[in-house]
């Protein structure tokens, strides 16, 4: 039963720390923009990491039907 006297103040201190950490994160802007980090993975910003021989060619347009030119 003596341990309860020790555990209750420890629990109150930990709860106070958790509440302080929550309010600190809200005030410092941690929850301002929740959608941008999720969309950031969709952007191709890793062009430098792709080896030269594995890159897709962007300058080469798709060939058009050559049958229309010969008619």
C-alpha positions in Angstrom: 0.0 0.0 0.0 3.0 2.3 0.5 3.7 2.2 -3.3 0.5 4.0 -4.0 1.8 7.0 -2.2 4.7 7.0 -4.6 2.8 6.1 -7.8 0.1 8.8 -7.6 2.5 11.7 -7.6 4.6 10.1 -10.4 1.4 9.7 -12.5 0.4 13.3 -11.9 3.8 14.5 -12.9 3.8 12.4 -16.1 0.3 13.6 -17.0 1.4 17.2 -16.4 4.4 16.7 -18.7 2.2 15.2 -21.4 -0.3 18.1 -21.2 2.7 20.6 -21.3 4.1 18.8 -24.3 0.8 18.9 -26.1 0.3 22.6 -25.6 3.9 23.3 -26.5 3.5 21.5 -29.8 0.3 23.3 -30.6 1.8 26.7 -29.9 5.0 25.9 -31.9 2.9 25.1 -35.0 3.3 21.3 -35.2 -0.3 20.8 -36.1 -0.7 23.7 -38.5 -0.4 21.8 -41.8 -1.2 18.1 -41.7 -1.8 17.5 -45.4 1.5 18.8 -47.0 3.7 16.0 -45.6 1.3 13.4 -47.0 1.4 15.0 -50.4 5.1 15.5 -50.5 5.9 11.9 -51.3 4.0 12.3 -54.6 6.5 14.8 -56.0 9.5 13.6 -58.0 12.4 15.3 -56.3 14.9 12.4 -56.5 16.1 13.0 -60.1 19.8 13.2 -58.9 19.5 9.7 -57.3 18.4 7.9 -60.5 21.4 6.6 -62.5 21.9 8.1 -66.0 21.2 4.8 -67.8 18.0 4.2 -65.9 16.4 7.6 -66.5 13.3 8.0 -68.8 13.8 10.2 -71.8 11.5 13.3 -71.5 12.6 15.0 -74.8 11.5 12.1 -77.0 7.8 12.7 -78.0 5.6 9.8 -78.8 5.6 8.9 -82.5 2.5 9.9 -84.5 0.8 7.6 -86.9 2.9 7.7 -90.1 0.0 6.2 -92.1 -1.7 9.6 -92.2 1.3 11.3 -93.7 1.5 8.9 -96.7 -2.1 9.3 -97.8 
